[in-house]
């Protein structure tokens, strides 16, 4: 009766030793990123503790009149747009069967998963009563008629779907062959389910602003906001894929095989084509809304000039750069276009949620320094965890031989 106990204890010890070893930091500590990020993370965590002890008013400039601040406008609404690359690439690879993007699917899904987890956390910080975050799921008054109810459930279910999509990499890391076989079989279903959820809540975030017609500047408000949010999430997410891929190619060069390095250029050009096409559709919709809404009168004003800067400087310009990048075979142009697009998406989402929101009010919201520190702390923590996954799991590097034939 006692003989099986020893190997069981031994196995538990080996698993524990494995996990402890994997949690240990690797590489150099004195890097520019670590030197910058660690103090910001420590300060951000201290502010978060202070926020939960003394309330949101102690650290934030949000109020009853302006309840949406930087954590919602930047970390949630903007961040979710940048996670859009996951649903686009999984659709292209698993549904359309375009296998040339397969080498970047896992890293894109990982980025999307971490983005949703951390931006959901940022949403909790920006709630006056954070414990009510569970109300759409277990509350007595679910608020089923609210767009927020829809977005909350989509967030939760999409996080689960992305975890299933990424789970084969975790199984390969742990060497769990049987579990890997089961999880691989669930991938296609999770992908289809995730694509449906993602397209709905990308537009759902835009739908939140449909009820704020009197509060948003006419140049940014229209009944097409949900569609504009959805279309812009395509080139926002893929631009982030190009940007992150450029950094990962240098930082994690030892993780990428020579064959994958050779295909990176072709992948970037293909992503540039998709970005340019989706940006053209976005511009067409913006022109349609502008002309149909008779908004010429708003152009000759400060907000009008700001709107033109967003459209011409951060949509039209990068679209032309993307077109030139795949026509002339220039990776540099694609990377520049991706950076400009990322800045443009940040600008657009902040315009809709903060800058053009109650633009004519005597009391306008500006984030406190503590809100800014926490926002950057959330991003830095996400990057640290992203780096931990990349360094230990087969995300950029090849899967073990026993798992290759199951992809």
Beta strands, then each sheet from edge to edge (+ up, - down):
end
